[in-house]
Amino acid sequence: MPYFDAASAVPLHPVARQALLASLDEGWADPARLHREGRRARMLLDAAREAAAEAVGCRPDELTFTTSGTRAVHTGVAGALAGRRRAGRHLIVSTVEHSCVLHAAESHEADGGEVTRVEVDRGGRVDASAFAAALREDTALACLQSANHEVGTLQPVAEVAGACREAGVPLLVDAAQSLAWGPVEGPWSLLAASAHKWGGPAGVGLLAVRKGVRFSAPGPSDDRESGRAPGFEDVPAVVAAAASLRAVRAEAAAEAARLRELTERIRARVPQLVADVEVVGDPVRRLPGTVTFSCLYVDGEALLHELDRTGFSVSSGSSCTSSTLVPSHVLKAMGVLSEGNVRVSLPPGTTEADVDAFLDALPDAVSRVRAQLGAPAGGDEAVAVPPAGTGSGTSEQEAVLVVDTLGRRCPIPVIELAKVIGDVPVGGLVRVLSDDEAARLDVPAWCEMRGQEYLGESPWPEGGTAYLVRRER
């Protein structure tokens, strides 16, 4: 059945499987040794490094193999900050970076450093000029992903890298989502990626550090991988990672065009098939195989289970699918609807029939989840006939209908709001009480989608937050 979660991991590429099996017999020895078996392993490792460096667009001696993409990011951030500690302790990141980058930033703050977080627009894209404006004399490092992992939005890396170079600040690019489609443009200084994102084996990451970048590897020194990734190299896995990266690059142009057509179909058809849906992410500047949308009145975890039961594996940024019950930091930064969020990321080889089957199954899956929650059937919330003489000039001192959803999680606050909006006249007010963090995104998003006016939030004396809505129609 269709697997639509390629942004998390791609099935092992056939070339990776072949290379892995072949190198298990040839690359098991220590590549640091001078005997025959060691030299054979070293030859395989060197060839893999050259192939990966060519794909990245760097020199082989600038490329380090790590145990994961997360390890590559953490090593890159820590090493660059330590190497430029005389320049200052200021770090710049965007608000939609992968959690591994944000965790590295939090660690830097906890150690006394300073972090500037550059905001994004509703499409999830940073403004290159705003990023450049954040650069300071004491900026030691800037970080920017090449493409967002949740919504697929491409970032203006080349422009930001140019601004960083002019300021003398190195830019670390998290290229995990985009490296399979092509090299990262612009004068970047450091780059991190992860093999399982392009069909290589899990447990292999890449860290490129350009010559001339001041870098001090964190932790005890080691003789392997330029001292940046201590420990015995997994030569067979590295060989498979490099071979699969070269293979997917050879197929990238044709596959990108094909997958882009399929995601365009999903972007266009989902709002037609399901009421009250917001498609999120930049509609043009995005990865070819990723499309993300959010559904009103839907529990994200329940929807994922429904789709899984019908044979479709997708992911979600909804807080309902998180043990922390906190909405996706990406969706929060974008200011878009977080409930009922679905990320569809198509792996290479996805067919039109797979996509059509998904589009056929989605409306019923959403309807079942909405019915289970007692939600309005998309767009069917009751609308009362307004009494004569009412209008949009209603004063906030007049009676306000209070909807208490304290202690209840998404998407209950907006479901209850939708149920009662027709009980107040046009111009009347509804106050929604909620202690669910997702309501801070979902109530304003509901108002925008349903044509109602969002008046803001305030603390509620008994706990939680009060969100005020004025009925406009």
C-alpha positions as a Python dict, from the first residue, in 0.01 Angstrom:
ca = {
    (1, 'M'): (0, 0, 0),
    (2, 'P'): (118, 359, -62),
    (3, 'Y'): (383, 501, 170),
    (4, 'F'): (359, 881, 171),
    (5, 'D'): (611, 978, 440),
    (6, 'A'): (928, 1026, 236),
    (7, 'A'): (1019, 1343, 426),
    (8, 'S'): (1083, 1121, 729),
    (9, 'A'): (1260, 835, 553),
    (10, 'V'): (1276, 690, 203),
    (11, 'P'): (1279, 314, 142),
    (12, 'L'): (1625, 177, 69),
    (13, 'H'): (1718, 247, -293),
    (14, 'P'): (1800, -66, -500),
    (15, 'V'): (2145, 73, -573),
    (16, 'A'): (2203, 124, -200),
    (17, 'R'): (2100, -234, -130),
    (18, 'Q'): (2339, -368, -396),
    (19, 'A'): (2627, -152, -275),
    (20, 'L'): (2564, -243, 88),
    (21, 'L'): (2562, -616, 22),
    (22, 'A'): (2872, -600, -196),
    (23, 'S'): (3073, -389, 48),
    (24, 'L'): (2985, -606, 347),
    (25, 'D'): (3235, -858, 212),
    (26, 'E'): (3497, -602, 111),
    (27, 'G'): (3470, -315, 357),
    (28, 'W'): (3454, -479, 698),
    (29, 'A'): (3816, -409, 800),
    (30, 'D'): (3961, -102, 969),
    (31, 'P'): (4033, 156, 694),
    (32, 'A'): (4305, 307, 913),
    (33, 'R'): (4520, -6, 892),
    (34, 'L'): (4790, -70, 632),
    (35, 'H'): (4729, -440, 568),
    (36, 'R'): (4549, -568, 258),
    (37, 'E'): (4203, -576, 415),
    (38, 'G'): (4247, -230, 563),
    (39, 'R'): (4366, -86, 232),
    (40, 'R'): (4064, -236, 57),
    (41, 'A'): (3829, -75, 309),
    (42, 'R'): (4015, 256, 273),
    (43, 'M'): (3972, 247, -105),
    (44, 'L'): (3597, 196, -65),
    (45, 'L'): (3573, 476, 191),
    (46, 'D'): (3775, 718, -22),
    (47, 'A'): (3569, 640, -333),
    (48, 'A'): (3246, 696, -138),
    (49, 'R'): (3377, 1026, -3),
    (50, 'E'): (3465, 1147, -354),
    (51, 'A'): (3123, 1052, -490),
    (52, 'A'): (2939, 1219, -200),
    (53, 'A'): (3157, 1531, -221),
    (54, 'E'): (3081, 1564, -592),
    (55, 'A'): (2708, 1550, -517),
    (56, 'V'): (2738, 1802, -234),
    (57, 'G'): (2962, 2035, -434),
    (58, 'C'): (3265, 2036, -207),
    (59, 'R'): (3613, 1888, -191),
    (60, 'P'): (3651, 1531, -59),
    (61, 'D'): (3872, 1653, 225),
    (62, 'E'): (3594, 1893, 331),
    (63, 'L'): (3343, 1610, 383),
    (64, 'T'): (3298, 1411, 703),
    (65, 'F'): (3075, 1106, 748),
    (66, 'T'): (2881, 1109, 1076),
    (67, 'T'): (2641, 869, 1244),
    (68, 'S'): (2330, 1071, 1153),
    (69, 'G'): (2207, 1399, 1012),
    (70, 'T'): (2133, 1518, 1365),
    (71, 'R'): (2489, 1442, 1470),
    (72, 'A'): (2614, 1631, 1163),
    (73, 'V'): (2410, 1938, 1261),
    (74, 'H'): (2511, 1929, 1627),
    (75, 'T'): (2878, 1883, 1539),
    (76, 'G'): (2860, 2156, 1276),
    (77, 'V'): (2692, 2410, 1504),
    (78, 'A'): (2912, 2337, 1806),
    (79, 'G'): (3231, 2326, 1600),
    (80, 'A'): (3164, 2650, 1415),
    (81, 'L'): (3063, 2836, 1732),
    (82, 'A'): (3373, 2714, 1914),
    (83, 'G'): (3598, 2796, 1622),
    (84, 'R'): (3465, 3154, 1605),
    (85, 'R'): (3432, 3223, 1977),
    (86, 'R'): (3662, 3525, 1941),
    (87, 'A'): (3418, 3681, 1691),
    (88, 'G'): (3130, 3656, 1938),
    (89, 'R'): (2860, 3427, 2071),
    (90, 'H'): (2566, 3537, 1860),
    (91, 'L'): (2381, 3266, 1661),
    (92, 'I'): (2108, 3319, 1401),
    (93, 'V'): (1846, 3057, 1310),
    (94, 'S'): (1505, 3067, 1146),
    (95, 'T'): (1193, 2981, 1345),
    (96, 'V'): (1115, 2683, 1120),
    (97, 'E'): (1446, 2497, 1141),
    (98, 'H'): (1448, 2127, 1217),
    (99, 'S'): (1430, 2055, 1589),
    (100, 'C'): (1794, 1941, 1592),
    (101, 'V'): (1902, 2293, 1493),
    (102, 'L'): (1669, 2456, 1745),
    (103, 'H'): (1789, 2223, 2020),
    (104, 'A'): (2148, 2318, 1936),
    (105, 'A'): (2044, 2684, 1962),
    (106, 'E'): (1881, 2623, 2300),
    (107, 'S'): (2197, 2453, 2423),
    (108, 'H'): (2400, 2754, 2308),
    (109, 'E'): (2166, 2987, 2498),
    (110, 'A'): (2189, 2773, 2809),
    (111, 'D'): (2567, 2807, 2788),
    (112, 'G'): (2544, 3186, 2786),
    (113, 'G'): (2521, 3250, 2412),
    (114, 'E'): (2268, 3470, 2234),
    (115, 'V'): (2026, 3353, 1965),
    (116, 'T'): (1822, 3553, 1714),
    (117, 'R'): (1530, 3366, 1560),
    (118, 'V'): (1423, 3505, 1222),
    (119, 'E'): (1048, 3488, 1157),
    (120, 'V'): (885, 3347, 842),
    (121, 'D'): (577, 3439, 636),
    (122, 'R'): (258, 3231, 617),
    (123, 'G'): (422, 3021, 347),
    (124, 'G'): (704, 2926, 583),
    (125, 'R'): (973, 3125, 399),
    (126, 'V'): (1221, 3367, 553),
    (127, 'D'): (1282, 3706, 399),
    (128, 'A'): (1645, 3721, 290),
    (129, 'S'): (1672, 4090, 378),
    (130, 'A'): (1534, 4027, 727),
    (131, 'F'): (1784, 3747, 776),
    (132, 'A'): (2065, 3974, 658),
    (133, 'A'): (1947, 4247, 895),
    (134, 'A'): (1994, 4009, 1188),
    (135, 'L'): (2368, 3978, 1117),
    (136, 'R'): (2590, 4159, 1368),
    (137, 'E'): (2958, 4213, 1432),
    (138, 'D'): (2948, 3948, 1705),
    (139, 'T'): (2757, 3691, 1497),
    (140, 'A'): (2954, 3368, 1504),
    (141, 'L'): (2724, 3149, 1291),
    (142, 'A'): (2398, 3154, 1097),
    (143, 'C'): (2182, 2849, 1020),
    (144, 'L'): (1919, 2811, 750),
    (145, 'Q'): (1756, 2498, 609),
    (146, 'S'): (1746, 2459, 233),
    (147, 'A'): (1387, 2329, 243),
    (148, 'N'): (1137, 2288, 522),
    (149, 'H'): (1077, 1934, 645),
    (150, 'E'): (707, 1983, 729),
    (151, 'V'): (565, 2197, 450),
    (152, 'G'): (829, 2168, 176),
    (153, 'T'): (895, 2542, 139),
    (154, 'L'): (1229, 2626, -23),
    (155, 'Q'): (1436, 2891, 153),
    (156, 'P'): (1638, 3169, -18),
    (157, 'V'): (1969, 3006, 73),
    (158, 'A'): (2176, 3161, -205),
    (159, 'E'): (2072, 3516, -113),
    (160, 'V'): (2126, 3457, 259),
    (161, 'A'): (2462, 3289, 197),
    (162, 'G'): (2572, 3589, -7),
    (163, 'A'): (2478, 3827, 272),
    (164, 'C'): (2658, 3609, 526),
    (165, 'R'): (2973, 3603, 315),
    (166, 'E'): (2972, 3983, 286),
    (167, 'A'): (2943, 4003, 664),
    (168, 'G'): (3215, 3743, 717),
    (169, 'V'): (2976, 3504, 891),
    (170, 'P'): (2966, 3131, 804),
    (171, 'L'): (2627, 2985, 706),
    (172, 'L'): (2537, 2628, 800),
    (173, 'V'): (2273, 2478, 570),
    (174, 'D'): (2058, 2183, 677),
    (175, 'A'): (2013, 2019, 336),
    (176, 'A'): (1853, 1696, 455),
    (177, 'Q'): (1531, 1749, 256),
    (178, 'S'): (1680, 1887, -64),
    (179, 'L'): (2014, 1719, -131),
    (180, 'A'): (1855, 1435, -328),
    (181, 'W'): (1720, 1690, -578),
    (182, 'G'): (2040, 1883, -639),
    (183, 'P'): (2330, 2072, -482),
    (184, 'V'): (2266, 2370, -258),
    (185, 'E'): (2335, 2696, -440),
    (186, 'G'): (2526, 2990, -297),
    (187, 'P'): (2846, 3041, -98),
    (188, 'W'): (2748, 2835, 208),
    (189, 'S'): (3017, 2744, 461),
    (190, 'L'): (2886, 2428, 628),
    (191, 'L'): (2629, 2174, 516),
    (192, 'A'): (2459, 1880, 687),
    (193, 'A'): (2245, 1599, 545),
    (194, 'S'): (2120, 1249, 623),
    (195, 'A'): (2134, 942, 397),
    (196, 'H'): (1799, 791, 489),
    (197, 'K'): (1628, 1096, 335),
    (198, 'W'): (1740, 993, -16),
    (199, 'G'): (1720, 613, 6),
    (200, 'G'): (2050, 539, 175),
    (201, 'P'): (2078, 340, 496),
    (202, 'A'): (1994, 499, 829),
    (203, 'G'): (2290, 583, 1048),
    (204, 'V'): (2490, 783, 794),
    (205, 'G'): (2509, 1162, 795),
    (206, 'L'): (2719, 1411, 603),
    (207, 'L'): (2895, 1720, 735),
    (208, 'A'): (3079, 1945, 490),
    (209, 'V'): (3302, 2220, 627),
    (210, 'R'): (3459, 2448, 367),
    (211, 'K'): (3829, 2517, 385),
    (212, 'G'): (3893, 2844, 563),
    (213, 'V'): (3601, 2809, 805),
    (214, 'R'): (3725, 2833, 1160),
    (215, 'F'): (3615, 2508, 1321),
    (216, 'S'): (3697, 2341, 1651),
    (217, 'A'): (3557, 1990, 1679),
    (218, 'P'): (3362, 1938, 2004),
    (219, 'G'): (3460, 1665, 2246),
    (220, 'P'): (3782, 1465, 2275),
    (221, 'S'): (3994, 1456, 1960),
    (222, 'D'): (4004, 1150, 1734),
    (223, 'D'): (4222, 1055, 1441),
    (224, 'R'): (3929, 954, 1220),
    (225, 'E'): (3714, 1173, 991),
    (226, 'S'): (3936, 1480, 1038),
    (227, 'G'): (3871, 1457, 1411),
    (228, 'R'): (3507, 1559, 1361),
    (229, 'A'): (3334, 1221, 1392),
    (230, 'P'): (3512, 990, 1633),
    (231, 'G'): (3482, 615, 1605),
    (232, 'F'): (3514, 335, 1355),
    (233, 'E'): (3355, 423, 1018),
    (234, 'D'): (3068, 203, 897),
    (235, 'V'): (3224, 159, 554),
    (236, 'P'): (2949, -58, 398),
    (237, 'A'): (2677, 190, 505),
    (238, 'V'): (2883, 487, 384),
    (239, 'V'): (2940, 319, 46),
    (240, 'A'): (2566, 249, 13),
    (241, 'A'): (2482, 609, 108),
    (242, 'A'): (2715, 756, -153),
    (243, 'A'): (2603, 513, -424),
    (244, 'S'): (2235, 586, -365),
    (245, 'L'): (2294, 964, -362),
    (246, 'R'): (2461, 941, -700),
    (247, 'A'): (2176, 720, -829),
    (248, 'V'): (1893, 947, -715),
    (249, 'R'): (2071, 1250, -855),
    (250, 'A'): (2081, 1085, -1197),
    (251, 'E'): (1702, 1042, -1178),
    (252, 'A'): (1626, 1370, -1003),
    (253, 'A'): (1522, 1597, -1291),
    (254, 'A'): (1269, 1360, -1443),
    (255, 'E'): (1137, 1238, -1107),
    (256, 'A'): (1100, 1593, -973),
    (257, 'A'): (887, 1695, -1271),
    (258, 'R'): (667, 1388, -1230),
    (259, 'L'): (619, 1423, -855),
    (260, 'R'): (548, 1794, -888),
    (261, 'E'): (253, 1715, -1114),
    (262, 'L'): (121, 1469, -856),
    (263, 'T'): (150, 1712, -566),
    (264, 'E'): (-16, 1984, -774),
    (265, 'R'): (-308, 1746, -819),
    (266, 'I'): (-328, 1694, -442),
    (267, 'R'): (-303, 2067, -370),
    (268, 'A'): (-585, 2141, -614),
    (269, 'R'): (-816, 1850, -536),
    (270, 'V'): (-807, 1831, -155),
    (271, 'P'): (-991, 2165, -99),
    (272, 'Q'): (-1249, 2055, -358),
    (273, 'L'): (-1306, 1718, -193),
    (274, 'V'): (-1295, 1820, 175),
    (275, 'A'): (-1463, 2128, 320),
    (276, 'D'): (-1272, 2364, 550),
    (277, 'V'): (-919, 2271, 450),
    (278, 'E'): (-615, 2498, 446),
    (279, 'V'): (-328, 2396, 218),
    (280, 'V'): (-9, 2532, 375),
    (281, 'G'): (342, 2605, 254),
    (282, 'D'): (467, 2812, -37),
    (283, 'P'): (259, 2717, -345),
    (284, 'V'): (549, 2764, -590),
    (285, 'R'): (888, 2759, -417),
    (286, 'R'): (868, 2413, -263),
    (287, 'L'): (1001, 2061, -283),
    (288, 'P'): (855, 1855, -569),
    (289, 'G'): (709, 1574, -360),
    (290, 'T'): (572, 1742, -48),
    (291, 'V'): (226, 1887, 15),
    (292, 'T'): (74, 1971, 352),
    (293, 'F'): (-280, 2064, 452),
    (294, 'S'): (-485, 2108, 771),
    (295, 'C'): (-850, 2017, 826),
    (296, 'L'): (-1085, 2199, 1060),
    (297, 'Y'): (-1267, 1995, 1326),
    (298, 'V'): (-1027, 1701, 1296),
    (299, 'D'): (-806, 1528, 1550),
    (300, 'G'): (-472, 1478, 1377),
    (301, 'E'): (-389, 1146, 1542),
    (302, 'A'): (-733, 1003, 1467),
    (303, 'L'): (-704, 1108, 1103),
    (304, 'L'): (-361, 946, 1069),
    (305, 'H'): (-502, 623, 1212),
    (306, 'E'): (-798, 637, 974),
    (307, 'L'): (-570, 684, 675),
    (308, 'D'): (-340, 410, 801),
    (309, 'R'): (-634, 172, 822),
    (310, 'T'): (-714, 246, 459),
    (311, 'G'): (-353, 176, 362),
    (312, 'F'): (-192, 523, 349),
    (313, 'S'): (111, 614, 560),
    (314, 'V'): (133, 990, 616),
    (315, 'S'): (260, 1216, 895),
    (316, 'S'): (130, 1518, 1082),
    (317, 'G'): (236, 1835, 1260),
    (318, 'S'): (-78, 1847, 1473),
    (319, 'S'): (-36, 1877, 1848),
    (320, 'C'): (-283, 1590, 1878),
    (321, 'T'): (-14, 1354, 1751),
    (322, 'S'): (250, 1474, 1996),
    (323, 'S'): (309, 1348, 2348),
    (324, 'T'): (379, 1709, 2448),
    (325, 'L'): (43, 1830, 2310),
    (326, 'V'): (227, 2132, 2167),
    (327, 'P'): (154, 2221, 1804),
    (328, 'S'): (429, 2193, 1546),
    (329, 'H'): (676, 2476, 1587),
    (330, 'V'): (676, 2513, 1208),
    (331, 'L'): (298, 2560, 1180),
    (332, 'K'): (308, 2789, 1484),
    (333, 'A'): (578, 3007, 1329),
    (334, 'M'): (377, 3028, 1007),
    (335, 'G'): (59, 3120, 1195),
    (336, 'V'): (-153, 2863, 1011),
    (337, 'L'): (-413, 2608, 1119),
    (338, 'S'): (-248, 2323, 1309),
    (339, 'E'): (-536, 2086, 1378),
    (340, 'G'): (-600, 1794, 1147),
    (341, 'N'): (-264, 1848, 980),
    (342, 'V'): (-150, 1599, 717),
    (343, 'R'): (189, 1596, 545),
    (344, 'V'): (199, 1396, 223),
    (345, 'S'): (555, 1343, 102),
    (346, 'L'): (578, 1121, -203),
    (347, 'P'): (876, 889, -249),
    (348, 'P'): (1023, 828, -593),
    (349, 'G'): (814, 582, -789),
    (350, 'T'): (477, 703, -659),
    (351, 'T'): (215, 652, -930),
    (352, 'E'): (-91, 846, -1038),
    (353, 'A'): (-302, 553, -923),
    (354, 'D'): (-154, 583, -573),
    (355, 'V'): (-243, 951, -555),
    (356, 'D'): (-593, 899, -695),
    (357, 'A'): (-656, 624, -441),
    (358, 'F'): (-549, 861, -162),
    (359, 'L'): (-779, 1134, -290),
    (360, 'D'): (-1064, 883, -301),
    (361, 'A'): (-1004, 771, 57),
    (362, 'L'): (-941, 1109, 220),
    (363, 'P'): (-1295, 1258, 227),
    (364, 'D'): (-1447, 955, 399),
    (365, 'A'): (-1160, 941, 648),
    (366, 'V'): (-1209, 1307, 741),
    (367, 'S'): (-1587, 1263, 765),
    (368, 'R'): (-1551, 966, 1000),
    (369, 'V'): (-1319, 1157, 1232),
    (370, 'R'): (-1544, 1463, 1234),
    (371, 'A'): (-1845, 1245, 1309),
    (372, 'Q'): (-1665, 1079, 1599),
    (373, 'L'): (-1595, 1420, 1750),
    (374, 'G'): (-1948, 1550, 1692),
    (375, 'A'): (-1812, 1823, 1469),
    (376, 'P'): (-2007, 2021, 1209),
    (377, 'A'): (-1996, 1860, 866),
    (378, 'G'): (-1744, 2100, 712),
    (379, 'G'): (-1896, 2442, 675),
    (380, 'D'): (-2238, 2343, 812),
    (381, 'E'): (-2223, 2519, 1149),
    (382, 'A'): (-2563, 2659, 1241),
    (383, 'V'): (-2628, 3021, 1149),
    (384, 'A'): (-2914, 3189, 1330),
    (385, 'V'): (-3122, 3464, 1173),
    (386, 'P'): (-2998, 3787, 1334),
    (387, 'P'): (-3255, 3991, 1524),
    (388, 'A'): (-3354, 4319, 1365),
    (389, 'G'): (-3129, 4611, 1444),
    (390, 'T'): (-2816, 4410, 1518),
    (391, 'G'): (-2493, 4476, 1336),
    (392, 'S'): (-2119, 4480, 1352),
    (393, 'G'): (-2116, 4770, 1594),
    (394, 'T'): (-2204, 4559, 1899),
    (395, 'S'): (-2013, 4679, 2206),
    (396, 'E'): (-1786, 4439, 2396),
    (397, 'Q'): (-1964, 4553, 2713),
    (398, 'E'): (-2276, 4368, 2593),
    (399, 'A'): (-2335, 4005, 2683),
    (400, 'V'): (-2071, 3763, 2560),
    (401, 'L'): (-2141, 3395, 2500),
    (402, 'V'): (-1873, 3195, 2682),
    (403, 'V'): (-1756, 2858, 2552),
    (404, 'D'): (-1561, 2672, 2822),
    (405, 'T'): (-1325, 2412, 2674),
    (406, 'L'): (-1068, 2420, 2954),
    (407, 'G'): (-906, 2081, 2993),
    (408, 'R'): (-1008, 1969, 2644),
    (409, 'R'): (-764, 1935, 2356),
    (410, 'C'): (-767, 2018, 1988),
    (411, 'P'): (-983, 2031, 1791),
    (412, 'I'): (-1256, 2064, 2057),
    (413, 'P'): (-1222, 2443, 2109),
    (414, 'V'): (-1303, 2529, 1747),
    (415, 'I'): (-1567, 2256, 1723),
    (416, 'E'): (-1753, 2409, 2017),
    (417, 'L'): (-1702, 2757, 1871),
    (418, 'A'): (-1852, 2645, 1541),
    (419, 'K'): (-2153, 2496, 1718),
    (420, 'V'): (-2247, 2819, 1897),
    (421, 'I'): (-2154, 3092, 1652),
    (422, 'G'): (-2510, 3091, 1522),
    (423, 'D'): (-2645, 3150, 1872),
    (424, 'V'): (-2526, 3511, 1876),
    (425, 'P'): (-2645, 3789, 1646),
    (426, 'V'): (-2426, 3940, 1379),
    (427, 'G'): (-2187, 4163, 1570),
    (428, 'G'): (-2225, 3946, 1880),
    (429, 'L'): (-1929, 3807, 2072),
    (430, 'V'): (-1812, 3460, 2167),
    (431, 'R'): (-1535, 3402, 2419),
    (432, 'V'): (-1360, 3066, 2393),
    (433, 'L'): (-1176, 2948, 2703),
    (434, 'S'): (-893, 2703, 2641),
    (435, 'D'): (-570, 2585, 2799),
    (436, 'D'): (-460, 2401, 2483),
    (437, 'E'): (-163, 2573, 2319),
    (438, 'A'): (-299, 2480, 1975),
    (439, 'A'): (-599, 2708, 2027),
    (440, 'R'): (-368, 3008, 1989),
    (441, 'L'): (-330, 2907, 1623),
    (442, 'D'): (-657, 2735, 1555),
    (443, 'V'): (-910, 2994, 1678),
    (444, 'P'): (-767, 3276, 1460),
    (445, 'A'): (-733, 3032, 1168),
    (446, 'W'): (-1096, 2925, 1210),
    (447, 'C'): (-1207, 3290, 1203),
    (448, 'E'): (-1015, 3356, 883),
    (449, 'M'): (-1150, 3042, 714),
    (450, 'R'): (-1511, 3100, 826),
    (451, 'G'): (-1526, 3476, 767),
    (452, 'Q'): (-1551, 3577, 1134),
    (453, 'E'): (-1350, 3846, 1318),
    (454, 'Y'): (-1082, 3746, 1566),
    (455, 'L'): (-1044, 4014, 1834),
    (456, 'G'): (-749, 3873, 2028),
    (457, 'E'): (-668, 3684, 2346),
    (458, 'S'): (-624, 3756, 2713),
    (459, 'P'): (-538, 3554, 3025),
    (460, 'W'): (-836, 3397, 3201),
    (461, 'P'): (-843, 3436, 3580),
    (462, 'E'): (-934, 3071, 3641),
    (463, 'G'): (-647, 2956, 3418),
    (464, 'G'): (-593, 2921, 3046),
    (465, 'T'): (-659, 3182, 2781),
    (466, 'A'): (-973, 3357, 2656),
    (467, 'Y'): (-1005, 3404, 2279),
    (468, 'L'): (-1260, 3665, 2168),
    (469, 'V'): (-1448, 3627, 1838),
    (470, 'R'): (-1702, 3860, 1679),
    (471, 'R'): (-1965, 3714, 1447),
    (472, 'E'): (-1946, 3886, 1110),
    (473, 'R'): (-2204, 3688, 913),
}
